Amino acid sequence: MIETDEHQLFRKTLRDLFAREIEPHVDEWEAARTFPAHDLFPKLAAVGLLGLEYDEAYGGMGADHSYTLIAGEEMGRISCGGVPMAMAVQMSMATPALARYGSEELKEQYLAPAIRGEVVTSIAVTEPDAGSDVAGIRTRAVRDGDEWVINGAKLYITNGTQADWLCLLARTSDDPGYHGMSLIVVPTAVPGVVVSRKLEKLGMWSSDTAELSFTDVRVPVSNTIGEVGRGFQQQMAQFQAERLITFYKQVGSIELALERTTAYLRERKAFGAPLLANQHLQFVLAELSARHDVLKHYARTTADAVLRGEDATRYATIGKLLGSRLQREVADCAVQFHGGMGYMDENWTSRYFRDTRLDSIGAGADEVMLRILARMDGYSVE
Ligand SMILES: Cc1cc2nc3c(=O)[nH]c(=O)nc-3n(C[C@H](O)[C@H](O)[C@H](O)COP(=O)(O)OP(=O)(O)OC[C@H]3O[C@@H](n4cnc5c(N)ncnc54)[C@H](O)[C@@H]3O)c2cc1C
């Protein structure tokens, strides 16, 4: 992938937009444990961010995947993890299946307003008894005439307290395991959808996370995304978009953390010289930077594979796994090299340390990435 003038202009547009519309509010939103998605999203939509690769017929930009890479890198430079995670849900987690498999009517009614930032969306897969093992979900949609009647619960749902609609994975038949699931668009205003709890977390404070319950929730069967019974397979494809944007954000976030840590060590004096004069610190930074460089190039190789229309599962899996791990190491070093200041809430490092911990758990834990790789690469007996 070659970064053209157009890419650079897009990068600058996003950096300016985030500096203007997000950065001045981050501390307030972190303290509030939420952010006003309905105010922010239309501003992001104005530059096309919420529908980058989506069809222009629904208000999308019709851009190619290289712009998603640029967007992810810039989102990773925002000085909190919560808001970019919430943005990524709208861009790459709750809407890809609808854009790819949804009917014209469903896309007109639900995708187009999401791209315009008029509504907030969530992806609702995880349940109290099923996270990594998606095949274990129990939320059930039973057909009654032209309607689904949905009962169950979903846990850890990002944007869950403010979402207007959910992309919900439910069982729609008695077939066990991976079979018999469907993805259904569920408007949250429908009777029976309840935010049972707003959850407090280690990090990602500016992003709201909810437990949702569904009691006799009725939605039209026509709200099914694509084919009934293909929900698991569609969600696996949707996870891929989630892992790609997570990986691209990591590339941006690590770059910024290394820049900031280096700048601090250059200024901070100890033992009669800047801390950066210590060869140990130089070598640790040089090594982290080298590993970041490899990751950044791998992100471009990954984007190229997507641009060529290849199956990018292996790229997305490796990128997300190694990005999550390097980000955690960089966050740990950032805290360590800032000393006491690194541990203070007033400094960026403590938030970065808290927020980055999530990536090795969410969007498929590190072990789930390894499970996929072991199977793909033949290190498995299944
Ligand atoms: C802040 C936050 C936001 C989230 N947002 C959403 C959202 O918007 N929508 C949504 O649907 N979900 C969301 N999730 C859920 C997230 O995707 C799950 O937490 C994640 O998939 C792990 O599932 P689990 O928590 O049930 O862990 P479990 O499946 O119980 O796994 C626990 C641990 O066991 C290990 N493990 C699991 N499987 C294996 C294996 N096969 N081999 C070896 N070790 C293994 C891993 O270390 C894993 O972390 C969110 C979670 C958090 C914390």
The ligand as an SDF file (V2000), in Angstrom:
LIG
                    3D

 53 58  0  0  0  0  0  0  0  0999 V2000
  -14.8880   -3.4510   27.8830 C   0  0  0  0  0  0  0  0  0  0  0  0
  -15.4790   -4.5620   27.0890 C   0  0  0  0  0  0  0  0  0  0  0  0
  -16.2760   -4.2750   25.9870 C   0  0  0  0  0  0  0  0  0  0  0  0
  -16.8690   -5.3090   25.2680 C   0  0  0  0  0  0  0  0  0  0  0  0
  -17.7150   -5.0070   24.2240 N   0  0  0  0  0  0  0  0  0  0  0  0
  -18.4530   -5.9980   23.6660 C   0  0  0  0  0  0  0  0  0  0  0  0
  -19.4750   -5.6980   22.7320 C   0  0  0  0  0  0  0  0  0  0  0  0
  -19.7010   -4.5360   22.3820 O   0  0  0  0  0  0  0  0  0  0  0  0
  -20.2240   -6.7090   22.2450 N   0  0  0  0  0  0  0  0  0  0  0  0
  -20.0130   -8.0180   22.6080 C   0  0  0  0  0  0  0  0  0  0  0  0
  -20.7250   -8.8900   22.1260 O   0  0  0  0  0  0  0  0  0  0  0  0
  -19.0260   -8.3440   23.4810 N   0  0  0  0  0  0  0  0  0  0  0  0
  -18.2640   -7.3600   24.0250 C   0  0  0  0  0  0  0  0  0  0  0  0
  -17.2770   -7.6710   24.9400 N   0  0  0  0  0  0  0  0  0  0  0  0
  -17.0530   -9.0690   25.2980 C   0  0  0  0  0  0  0  0  0  0  0  0
  -15.7320   -9.6400   24.8370 C   0  0  0  0  0  0  0  0  0  0  0  0
  -15.7580   -9.8610   23.4480 O   0  0  0  0  0  0  0  0  0  0  0  0
  -15.5190  -10.9250   25.6580 C   0  0  0  0  0  0  0  0  0  0  0  0
  -15.2270  -10.5260   26.9770 O   0  0  0  0  0  0  0  0  0  0  0  0
  -14.4120  -11.7820   25.1010 C   0  0  0  0  0  0  0  0  0  0  0  0
  -14.8110  -12.3530   23.8820 O   0  0  0  0  0  0  0  0  0  0  0  0
  -14.0300  -12.9160   26.0670 C   0  0  0  0  0  0  0  0  0  0  0  0
  -15.1750  -13.6340   26.4660 O   0  0  0  0  0  0  0  0  0  0  0  0
  -15.4230  -13.8890   28.0200 P   0  0  0  0  0  0  0  0  0  0  0  0
  -15.3200  -12.6010   28.7320 O   0  0  0  0  0  0  0  0  0  0  0  0
  -16.6940  -14.6520   28.1790 O   0  0  0  0  0  0  0  0  0  0  0  0
  -14.2250  -14.7930   28.4800 O   0  0  0  0  0  0  0  0  0  0  0  0
  -14.1680  -16.4100   28.4830 P   0  0  0  0  0  0  0  0  0  0  0  0
  -14.6790  -16.9180   27.1990 O   0  0  0  0  0  0  0  0  0  0  0  0
  -14.8040  -16.8800   29.7330 O   0  0  0  0  0  0  0  0  0  0  0  0
  -12.6120  -16.6370   28.5410 O   0  0  0  0  0  0  0  0  0  0  0  0
  -11.8500  -16.2680   29.6860 C   0  0  0  0  0  0  0  0  0  0  0  0
  -10.3830  -16.4060   29.3560 C   0  0  0  0  0  0  0  0  0  0  0  0
  -10.0930  -17.7700   29.0950 O   0  0  0  0  0  0  0  0  0  0  0  0
   -9.0900  -17.8780   28.1020 C   0  0  0  0  0  0  0  0  0  0  0  0
   -9.6000  -18.6820   26.9900 N   0  0  0  0  0  0  0  0  0  0  0  0
  -10.8060  -18.5890   26.3780 C   0  0  0  0  0  0  0  0  0  0  0  0
  -10.9200  -19.4910   25.3840 N   0  0  0  0  0  0  0  0  0  0  0  0
   -9.7580  -20.1830   25.3800 C   0  0  0  0  0  0  0  0  0  0  0  0
   -9.2440  -21.2480   24.5970 C   0  0  0  0  0  0  0  0  0  0  0  0
   -9.9640  -21.8090   23.6150 N   0  0  0  0  0  0  0  0  0  0  0  0
   -7.9980  -21.7120   24.8660 N   0  0  0  0  0  0  0  0  0  0  0  0
   -7.2560  -21.1610   25.8460 C   0  0  0  0  0  0  0  0  0  0  0  0
   -7.6850  -20.1500   26.6120 N   0  0  0  0  0  0  0  0  0  0  0  0
   -8.9100  -19.6620   26.3880 C   0  0  0  0  0  0  0  0  0  0  0  0
   -8.7260  -16.4500   27.6950 C   0  0  0  0  0  0  0  0  0  0  0  0
   -7.5900  -16.0190   28.4260 O   0  0  0  0  0  0  0  0  0  0  0  0
   -9.9450  -15.6580   28.0930 C   0  0  0  0  0  0  0  0  0  0  0  0
   -9.6380  -14.2930   28.3340 O   0  0  0  0  0  0  0  0  0  0  0  0
  -16.6320   -6.6490   25.6470 C   0  0  0  0  0  0  0  0  0  0  0  0
  -15.8010   -6.9380   26.7360 C   0  0  0  0  0  0  0  0  0  0  0  0
  -15.2460   -5.9210   27.4580 C   0  0  0  0  0  0  0  0  0  0  0  0
  -14.4160   -6.2700   28.6620 C   0  0  0  0  0  0  0  0  0  0  0  0
  1  2  1  0
  2  3  1  0
  2 52  2  0
  3  4  2  0
  4  5  1  0
  4 50  1  0
  5  6  2  0
  6  7  1  0
  6 13  1  0
  7  8  2  0
  7  9  1  0
  9 10  1  0
 10 11  2  0
 10 12  1  0
 12 13  2  0
 13 14  1  0
 14 15  1  0
 14 50  1  0
 15 16  1  0
 16 17  1  0
 16 18  1  0
 18 19  1  0
 18 20  1  0
 20 21  1  0
 20 22  1  0
 22 23  1  0
 23 24  1  0
 24 25  2  0
 24 26  1  0
 24 27  1  0
 27 28  1  0
 28 29  2  0
 28 30  1  0
 28 31  1  0
 31 32  1  0
 32 33  1  0
 33 34  1  0
 33 48  1  0
 34 35  1  0
 35 36  1  0
 35 46  1  0
 36 37  1  0
 36 45  1  0
 37 38  2  0
 38 39  1  0
 39 40  1  0
 39 45  2  0
 40 41  1  0
 40 42  2  0
 42 43  1  0
 43 44  2  0
 44 45  1  0
 46 47  1  0
 46 48  1  0
 48 49  1  0
 50 51  2  0
 51 52  1  0
 52 53  1  0
M  END
$$$$
